């Protein structure tokens, strides 16, 4: 079925084959994202440990992970890690992708959490201390409810970015839509149509999500602008 021009016959023949990997792609994106959301808190709280040496090590580790291409990290976890004497563990392609991409993006999400926490008014920290809240109650009832809402739009943007990076997992054998497209192309010497399908799928799924997140960002900004204006009005009335 080799061809040097566009073929609708090839397009519709490849479509169901490529779509077989859609569930894997979406499932991997959600799994990586949930892992990154959770592990992002780990980085955030590790950086708050009051020890300069420990803080330096954690910060350096995060910078190293961010500065290393995620593709290299995937290759290391899947191919090199099993060869490390004593601690090497062989992981499935899917698990390797969740671990590699999840840890990589958790460093960025950890910074988002940090910015949200630092945005909480100092008076709230003092209030939690004055009320003699436990550490858990302080974070659960006062700090996080105020720190997380402003970060939602940024977290949503990283979900879209991660969705676009998930095809990297095809390089270690995760049977997502890109691997299915490449496999079809290799078997039929026709790459144009299946790869076009992959592009269309990513466009159809990511573009509406981007619009939704943009609207959410505008809504959140409007909400916090109104809140800030109200607080200024109250302070002016008191004065």
C-alpha positions as CSV (number, residue, x, y, z in Angstrom):
1,X,0.0,0.0,0.0
2,X,3.0,2.2,-0.5
3,X,2.1,5.7,-1.9
4,X,3.8,9.1,-2.3
5,X,0.5,11.1,-2.1
6,X,-2.5,11.5,0.1
7,X,-4.9,8.6,0.2
8,X,-8.3,8.7,1.9
9,X,-8.4,5.0,1.7
10,X,-5.3,4.7,3.7
11,X,-6.5,7.4,6.1
12,X,-9.7,5.5,7.0
13,X,-7.9,2.2,7.1
14,X,-5.4,3.6,9.6
15,X,-7.9,5.5,11.7
16,X,-9.3,2.6,13.8
17,X,-5.8,1.2,14.2
18,X,-4.4,4.5,15.6
19,X,-7.5,4.9,17.8
20,X,-6.7,1.6,19.5
21,X,-3.9,3.5,21.3
22,X,-6.1,6.4,22.4
23,X,-7.1,4.8,25.7
24,X,-3.5,4.1,26.5
25,X,-2.5,7.7,25.7
26,X,-5.3,9.3,27.8
27,X,-4.8,6.8,30.6
28,X,-1.0,7.5,30.7
29,X,-1.6,11.3,30.7
30,X,-4.0,11.1,33.6
31,X,-1.7,8.7,35.5
32,X,1.4,10.9,35.0
33,X,-0.6,14.0,35.9
34,X,-1.9,12.5,39.2
35,X,1.6,11.3,40.1
36,X,3.0,14.7,39.4
37,X,0.3,16.5,41.4
38,X,1.0,14.2,44.4
39,X,4.8,14.2,44.1
40,X,4.8,18.0,43.6
41,X,3.7,18.3,47.3
42,X,6.7,16.1,48.2
43,X,9.1,18.6,46.6
44,X,7.3,21.5,48.1
45,X,7.5,20.2,51.7
46,X,11.1,18.9,51.3
47,X,12.1,22.5,50.4
48,X,10.6,23.8,53.5
49,X,12.8,21.7,55.8
50,X,14.8,24.2,57.8
51,X,18.3,22.8,57.0
52,X,20.5,24.7,54.5
53,X,22.4,21.6,53.2
54,X,19.2,19.6,52.8
55,X,17.5,22.5,51.1
56,X,20.5,22.8,48.7
57,X,20.4,19.1,47.8
58,X,16.7,19.2,47.2
59,X,16.9,22.3,45.1
60,X,19.9,21.0,43.1
61,X,18.0,17.7,42.4
62,X,15.0,19.5,41.1
63,X,17.1,21.7,38.9
64,X,18.9,18.6,37.6
65,X,15.6,16.9,36.7
66,X,14.2,20.0,35.0
67,X,17.4,20.5,33.1
68,X,17.5,16.9,31.8
69,X,15.4,16.1,28.7
70,X,12.4,13.8,29.7
71,X,13.3,11.5,26.9
72,X,16.7,10.8,28.4
73,X,15.0,10.2,31.8
74,X,12.7,7.7,30.2
75,X,15.5,5.9,28.6
76,X,17.5,5.8,31.9
77,X,14.5,4.4,33.9
78,X,13.5,1.8,31.3
79,X,16.9,0.7,29.9
80,X,19.6,1.7,32.4
81,X,18.0,1.4,35.8
82,X,17.6,-2.4,35.6
83,X,21.3,-2.7,35.0
84,X,22.3,-1.0,38.3
85,X,23.7,-3.6,40.6
86,X,21.8,-4.1,43.8
87,X,19.1,-1.5,43.2
88,X,18.2,-2.1,39.6
89,X,14.5,-2.9,39.0
90,X,12.9,-3.8,35.7
91,X,9.7,-1.8,35.1
92,X,7.0,-2.1,32.4
93,X,7.0,0.6,29.7
94,X,3.8,2.1,31.1
95,X,5.2,2.2,34.7
96,X,8.5,3.6,33.5
97,X,6.6,6.4,31.6
98,X,4.5,7.3,34.7
99,X,7.6,7.4,36.9
100,X,9.7,9.3,34.4
101,X,7.2,11.9,33.2
102,X,5.5,12.1,36.6
103,X,8.7,13.0,38.4
104,X,9.9,15.4,35.7
105,X,6.7,17.4,35.7
106,X,6.3,17.2,39.5
107,X,9.3,19.6,39.8
108,X,7.4,22.2,37.9
109,X,4.2,21.6,39.8
110,X,6.1,21.8,43.0
111,X,7.1,25.3,42.1
112,X,3.5,26.2,41.4
113,X,2.5,25.0,44.8
114,X,5.4,27.0,46.4
115,X,4.2,30.2,44.7
116,X,0.7,29.6,45.9
117,X,1.8,29.0,49.5
118,X,4.0,32.0,49.5
119,X,1.0,34.0,48.3
120,X,-0.9,33.3,51.4
121,X,-1.0,36.4,53.6
122,X,1.3,36.3,56.6
123,X,-1.6,37.1,58.9
124,X,-3.1,33.7,58.1
125,X,0.1,32.0,59.3
126,X,0.0,34.0,62.5
127,X,-3.7,33.3,63.0
128,X,-3.1,29.6,62.7
129,X,-0.3,29.9,65.3
130,X,-2.5,32.0,67.6
131,X,-5.3,29.4,67.4
132,X,-2.8,26.7,68.4
133,X,-3.6,24.6,65.3
134,X,-1.6,21.4,64.8
135,X,0.7,21.3,61.7
136,X,-1.8,19.1,59.9
137,X,-4.8,21.4,60.7
138,X,-2.9,24.5,59.8
139,X,-2.2,23.2,56.3
140,X,-5.5,21.4,55.8
141,X,-7.8,24.1,57.1
142,X,-6.0,27.4,56.5
143,X,-3.0,27.4,54.2
144,X,-3.9,24.9,51.4
145,X,-7.5,26.1,50.9
146,X,-6.1,29.6,50.2
147,X,-2.9,28.5,48.4
148,X,-4.3,26.1,45.9
149,X,-7.3,27.9,44.1
150,X,-5.0,30.5,42.5
151,X,-2.8,27.8,41.1
152,X,-5.6,25.9,39.3
153,X,-5.1,27.6,35.9
154,X,-1.4,26.9,35.9
155,X,-2.0,23.3,36.9
156,X,-4.4,23.0,34.0
157,X,-1.8,24.3,31.6
158,X,0.6,21.7,32.7
159,X,-2.0,19.0,32.1
160,X,-2.1,20.1,28.5
161,X,1.6,20.2,28.2
162,X,1.9,16.7,29.7
163,X,-0.7,15.4,27.2
164,X,1.6,16.7,24.4
165,X,4.7,15.1,26.0
166,X,3.2,11.7,26.5
167,X,4.0,10.5,23.0
168,X,7.6,10.4,24.1
169,X,6.6,7.2,25.9
170,X,6.3,5.5,22.5
171,X,10.1,5.3,22.3
172,X,10.1,2.8,25.2
173,X,7.2,0.7,23.8
174,X,4.0,2.3,25.3
175,X,1.3,1.5,22.8
176,X,-0.2,4.9,22.5
177,X,-1.5,6.5,19.4
178,X,2.0,7.6,18.1
179,X,3.4,4.0,18.4
180,X,0.3,2.6,16.7
181,X,0.7,5.2,13.9
182,X,4.4,4.4,13.5
183,X,3.7,0.7,13.5
184,X,1.1,1.1,10.8
185,X,3.4,3.3,8.8
186,X,6.2,0.7,9.0
187,X,4.0,-2.1,7.9
188,X,2.4,-0.3,5.0
189,X,5.0,2.2,4.0
190,X,2.5,5.0,4.6
191,X,3.3,7.4,7.3
192,X,1.5,10.6,6.1
193,X,-2.0,9.5,6.9
194,X,-1.5,7.8,10.3
195,X,0.7,10.7,11.6
196,X,-1.9,13.2,10.4
197,X,-4.5,11.3,12.4
198,X,-2.3,11.6,15.5
199,X,-2.0,15.4,14.9
200,X,-5.8,15.7,14.5
201,X,-6.4,13.7,17.7
202,X,-4.1,15.9,19.7
203,X,-5.7,19.0,18.3
204,X,-9.2,17.9,18.9
205,X,-8.5,17.0,22.5
206,X,-6.0,19.7,23.5
207,X,-7.6,22.8,21.9
208,X,-11.0,22.7,23.7
209,X,-9.1,22.0,27.0
210,X,-6.9,25.1,26.4
211,X,-10.0,27.2,25.8
212,X,-11.6,25.8,29.0
213,X,-8.5,26.5,31.1
214,X,-8.3,30.0,29.6
215,X,-11.8,30.8,30.7
216,X,-11.1,29.3,34.1
217,X,-8.1,31.5,34.4
218,X,-10.1,34.6,33.5
219,X,-12.8,33.6,36.0
220,X,-10.3,33.0,38.8
221,X,-8.5,36.3,38.1
222,X,-11.8,38.1,38.2
223,X,-12.7,36.5,41.5
224,X,-9.4,37.4,43.2
225,X,-9.5,40.9,41.8
226,X,-13.0,41.4,43.3
227,X,-11.7,39.9,46.6
228,X,-8.7,42.2,46.6
229,X,-10.9,45.2,45.9
230,X,-13.3,44.3,48.7
231,X,-10.4,43.9,51.2
232,X,-9.1,47.4,50.2
233,X,-12.5,48.9,50.6
234,X,-12.8,47.3,54.1
235,X,-9.4,48.7,55.1
236,X,-10.4,52.1,53.8
237,X,-13.6,52.0,55.8
238,X,-11.7,51.1,58.9
239,X,-9.2,53.9,58.5
